[in-house]
Each structure stands twice: as C-alpha cells, then as structure tokens.
C-alpha cells in the first residue's frame, strides 16, 4: 500500500470519530510527524504513517520524541507562568 493511501484512510478514520485532522509534516523538537488529529476539547493525537518498507522502531521513536518535545514545552510554559506570578 502506498503512503498516500494510508494517510487518506487514517484521515477518514479519525474524521469519522469526530476529530479535526491535519495531514502534513509537523515539526516537533528534532523530529517530524505526519499529522495530528484534534478533538474539540483540545486533546490531540500524533499521526505517524508507516508502510511495510519503513522501520517501525523509527516511527515509534519519532512519536516518543514528539511527545517528549510537547511535554517539555508544556512544563516550561507552566514554570514560566508560576515564576511570573511569584514576581508580581
């Protein structure tokens, strides 16, 4: 199966569940993911499409690095907010 077809199927699946889906390269930290599915309440799911010729371990590593990048940004954002509140 082609990567294009897989992305189309994944997009249709998440849209049928009520997610807004963006399939395009999204850079997070040192890695890129294939897209994201977002819920109306703000929850997001990273999408990484792999064909039979791709390395599964690499895809899992990309998703883990994307999660770590978002987690660090969230932590730093919360820490910055708390420091600003202490200064005031």
C-alpha positions as CSV (number, residue, x, y, z in Angstrom):
1,X,0.0,0.0,0.0
2,X,1.2,3.5,-0.7
3,X,1.8,6.1,2.0
4,X,-0.7,8.4,0.3
5,X,-3.5,5.8,0.5
6,X,-2.6,5.1,4.2
7,X,-2.8,8.8,5.1
8,X,-6.2,9.1,3.4
9,X,-7.5,6.1,5.3
10,X,-6.2,7.3,8.6
11,X,-7.7,10.8,8.0
12,X,-11.1,9.3,7.2
13,X,-11.0,7.1,10.3
14,X,-10.3,10.0,12.7
15,X,-12.8,12.3,10.9
16,X,-15.5,9.6,11.4
17,X,-14.7,9.7,15.1
18,X,-15.3,13.5,15.2
19,X,-11.7,14.7,15.1
20,X,-10.3,17.5,13.1
21,X,-7.4,16.0,11.1
22,X,-4.4,17.8,9.6
23,X,-2.2,15.5,7.5
24,X,1.1,17.4,6.8
25,X,4.6,17.4,8.1
26,X,4.6,18.9,11.6
27,X,7.9,19.6,13.2
28,X,8.2,18.9,17.0
29,X,11.7,19.3,18.5
30,X,14.2,17.3,16.4
31,X,11.6,15.2,14.7
32,X,8.7,15.4,12.3
33,X,5.3,13.6,12.4
34,X,2.9,13.1,9.5
35,X,-0.1,14.8,11.1
36,X,-2.4,15.3,14.0
37,X,-6.0,14.6,15.0
38,X,-7.5,17.2,17.4
39,X,-10.7,17.0,19.4
40,X,-12.9,19.9,20.2
41,X,-11.9,19.8,23.9
42,X,-8.2,20.4,22.9
43,X,-6.9,16.8,23.0
44,X,-4.5,15.9,20.2
45,X,-3.2,12.6,18.8
46,X,0.0,12.5,16.8
47,X,-0.2,10.6,13.5
48,X,2.8,8.7,12.1
49,X,2.1,6.6,9.0
50,X,4.4,3.7,8.2
51,X,4.4,1.4,5.1
52,X,5.7,-2.1,5.0
53,X,9.1,-0.9,3.8
54,X,9.5,1.6,6.7
55,X,11.1,0.9,10.1
56,X,8.5,0.5,12.8
57,X,11.1,1.3,15.5
58,X,11.9,4.6,13.8
59,X,8.2,5.5,13.8
60,X,7.8,4.7,17.4
61,X,10.9,6.8,18.2
62,X,9.5,9.7,16.3
63,X,6.3,9.6,18.2
64,X,8.1,9.3,21.6
65,X,10.3,12.3,20.7
66,X,7.3,14.3,19.6
67,X,5.6,13.5,22.9
68,X,8.7,14.5,24.9
69,X,9.0,17.7,23.0
70,X,5.4,18.7,23.7
71,X,5.8,17.7,27.4
72,X,8.9,19.8,27.9
73,X,7.2,22.8,26.2
74,X,4.2,22.4,28.5
75,X,6.3,22.1,31.6
76,X,8.4,25.2,30.7
77,X,5.2,27.2,29.9
78,X,3.7,26.3,33.3
79,X,7.0,27.0,35.1
80,X,7.3,30.4,33.4
81,X,3.7,31.2,34.5
82,X,4.5,30.3,38.1
83,X,7.7,32.4,38.1
84,X,5.8,35.4,36.7
85,X,3.2,35.0,39.4
86,X,5.9,34.9,42.1
87,X,7.5,38.1,40.7
88,X,4.2,40.0,40.8
